[in-house]
Amino acid sequence: MFTYVVTIHIQKDAEARWVAWMKEEHIPEVLKTGLFYDCRMCRSEAEQQPGCTTYRMFYALKSRAAFDTYEKDFAPALRQHASEAGFSGLFTAERDLLETLHTFT
């Protein structure tokens, strides 16, 4: 199993509008690609960048090939939507792909 983690540091004055956009538009668009099982959106309790709130989205992927398809065929346009939605310059993003090696219960 793979998890695609997107970390966003969003300026506090744009946070409420960004959260609404993520919930109502962006995350549903990403899930509509059919390449992910689900997404967990989490807010960090620690201030990691001054004046910003940090969020992490954890997207569960069906396979490594699904990630490659997402990056090639969908990610560029979906990332462009953030600029078109008026968030350009209001956030920084970090992305990572994690492979689950073992699950403990």
C-alpha positions in Angstrom: 0.0 0.0 0.0 1.1 3.5 -0.7 0.2 6.8 0.8 0.6 10.1 -0.9 1.1 12.9 1.7 0.6 16.5 0.8 1.7 19.0 3.4 0.3 22.6 3.0 1.3 25.6 5.0 -1.5 28.1 4.3 -1.5 31.7 5.5 -4.0 32.2 8.3 -5.9 35.0 6.5 -6.7 32.6 3.6 -7.2 29.5 5.7 -11.0 29.3 6.0 -11.5 29.9 2.3 -8.8 27.4 1.4 -10.3 24.7 3.7 -13.7 25.1 2.1 -12.1 24.9 -1.4 -10.2 21.7 -0.4 -13.3 20.0 1.0 -15.8 21.1 -1.7 -13.6 21.1 -4.8 -10.0 19.9 -4.7 -10.1 16.7 -2.7 -13.3 15.5 -4.5 -11.5 16.2 -7.9 -8.5 14.2 -6.8 -10.7 11.3 -5.6 -12.7 11.4 -8.9 -9.5 10.2 -10.7 -10.3 6.8 -9.4 -6.7 6.2 -8.3 -7.1 6.7 -4.6 -9.1 4.8 -1.9 -9.7 7.8 0.3 -8.2 11.0 1.8 -7.7 12.0 5.4 -7.3 15.8 5.9 -5.5 16.7 9.1 -4.6 20.0 10.8 -1.4 20.2 12.7 -1.6 21.5 16.3 2.0 22.9 16.1 2.7 26.1 14.3 5.4 25.1 11.8 5.7 28.3 9.9 4.9 31.7 11.4 1.5 33.1 10.3 0.5 29.8 8.7 -1.5 26.8 9.6 -0.2 23.4 8.5 -2.5 20.7 7.0 -1.6 17.3 5.8 -3.7 15.3 3.3 -3.1 11.5 3.3 -4.3 9.9 0.1 -4.4 6.1 0.1 -3.3 4.8 -3.3 -4.2 1.6 -5.0 -0.7 1.0 -6.3 2.6 2.7 -7.2 1.5 2.6 -10.8 -1.6 4.6 -9.7 0.7 7.3 -8.3 2.7 7.4 -11.5 -0.5 7.8 -13.5 -1.7 10.6 -11.1 1.6 12.5 -11.4 1.7 12.2 -15.2 -1.9 12.6 -16.2 -3.7 14.6 -13.4 -1.4 16.4 -11.0 -0.3 19.3 -13.2 -3.9 20.4 -13.9 -5.1 19.9 -10.4 -2.2 21.9 -9.0 -2.9 24.7 -11.5 -6.4 24.9 -10.1 -5.0 26.2 -6.8 -3.6 29.2 -8.6 -6.8 29.7 -10.5 -8.8 29.5 -7.3 -6.8 32.5 -5.9 -4.4 30.8 -3.6 -1.2 31.5 -5.6 1.5 32.8 -3.2 -0.6 32.1 -0.1 0.8 28.6 0.7 3.7 26.3 0.4 3.5 22.7 -0.4 5.5 19.6 0.3 4.8 16.2 -1.2 5.9 12.7 -0.4 5.1 9.1 -1.3 5.2 6.6 1.5 5.2 2.8 1.1 3.6 0.9 4.0 6.0 -1.9 4.9 4.0 -3.3 7.8 0.9 -2.5 9.8 0.8 -3.2 13.5 -2.4 -3.7 15.4 
